């Protein structure tokens, strides 16, 4: 679980950095490592704006060569936690809530904010759809597999069953 404790924070803007493990975020250890989350917490009277940037090293497999490689991924997200009356549109019109995609209710007695799902989803969405290792685009790929057919096959190499089929076809008026 990746949680932020609001109790020790005074009202104002706070810059925090955390290094959760992949297990803390519910991510596979074999895919993510070196996770760093930079948080900017704007703690107000009835609301808390949490903006974060999450960075990690992703251990991926190249779609082109099937070789493993590492890639740095990062993403950012903002969440506004507010009192029910501030978070409800139309009750109090506050321009500071407009650019944020996520607004969640914050109970007056709530001092712990769980950011596990937000950070996990931000890192998952930062993964590239097409995973190509550096230099893999320059490599030549094998496009033919198995033994190549010899263009100059001799008469002895022809399967006798094909010859029997050709004879049948010609006797029926085909060729």
N, C-alpha and C positions, 0 to 999 in steps of 0.2 A: 504494500500500500504506500502510495506517495501522497502524504498529507501535509498541509500547511497549518501551523498553529498560530492563530491570530492573537492569542492572549498576551504574549510578550511584546507585540508590536504596538507602538504608539501611533496615533493618527498621523498620516503623512505618507510620503513616498519612500519605499524601501527597495533596495537592490539586493537580491539574494542569489546565491548560486548553490545548487545541490547536485550531488552525483549519485543518483539512485542506481541500484543494480537492475539487471533485466528482470530478475525475479520479483523485485518490488513493483514493477510495472506490469507483470503478467506477460512478459515477452520471452521468447525462447532464447536461452543463453547462447546457443550455437549460431544465432542470427545477429544479435546485437551485443555490443560491448562498448566500454568507454563512454557511457551516457553522461551528458552534462546538461543541466537545465538552468538557464539564466532567467530569474523571475524579477519582474517589476511589480511590486504590490502597492497600489494606491489605496490606503486604508482611510476611509472616511467614517462619518458618524453612523450612517445607515446603509452604507454600501462599501464593497471592496472590489476594486478592479484588479484582476490578476492578468498580466500579460507575460507570456513566457516564450522563450526560444529554446528548443530542444535540439541537441546535436548528439550524434552517435556514430560509431563505426559499424557498418553493416557488412556481414560476411555473406557474400552472394555467390551464385553459380552463373557463369557466363552462358547466355542463351545460344551463342554462336559456337563456342568451343567446348562448353561443358566443364571448363576449368574453374576452380574457386578463385575469388578475388575479393578484396576489401574496397569499400567505397564509403566516403564520408557523406552522411545524410543530415539534413536539418530542416526544421519547420517551425513555424510560430503560430500562436493562437492567443486569443484574448477571451476572458470570461468575466462577466460582471455578476457579482453576488450582491443582491440588494434585498432590503426589507420588502415585504409583500406589497406595501403601498407604493414604494418607489419602482418596483419591478413591474407593476401592473400598468399597462399603457392607458392613458387617459386620466388617471388619478393625479399624477404629478408629471408634467411635461418637462423632461430634462434632456437637453441636447447631447449630453455626454454618453447616453446609452445608444444613440443611433448607429454608429459604425460597427458595433459589436454584434456578432452573429449569435452569441449565446448569452442569455440572461437567466440566472437561477435565483431562486428564493433563498434568502439568508435569514434564519430565525434569529431573534434578538439574543438568545442565549447560546447560539452556536459559535464555538471558538475554533473548531477544526474544519478545514475545507479539504475535501478529497479531490485531488487532481490526477489520480491514477489513470482514469479512463481518457482524460483529455491529452495527457502526455503520450500515452500508449498509442492512441489513434493518430496523433500528430506525427509520431515517428513511423508508423505503418504507412501513412499516406505519403511520407517523404521518400519511400522506396521507389526506385524507378520502375516503370512498367516494362521497359525493354532493358534487360540487364546485359550489357556488353562490357567486357573487361577492356582496360586500356590496351591498345595495340591489336585487339582482336579483329578490328575492321581491316587491318592491313594484311592479315594472314590469308593465304590461299587455302580454300577448303577443298577437300576431296569430294568430287561430284560423281565419280563412278566407283562402284563397289563390285567385288568379285572378279573373276577372270574375264579379261576382255575377249570379245569374240574375234576370231581371226577372219579377216576379210577374204583371205585367199584359202578357203577350206577346200581340201582336195575331195575328189569323188569318194575316196575310201572313208572319209570322215563323216559322210552322210548316213544318218540312221536308216537302216533298211525299212523301217516301218513307214517313213515318209515316202520312200520310193514305192511301196505297196499302195499307199494312198493316192499318189500321183497316177499310178497305173489304173486304179479304179476310176478315178475322175476322168481320165482320157478315154476309157472304154465306154463311159456313159455319155460321150459326146461333149464333154466339157472343153478341154483345150486341145 
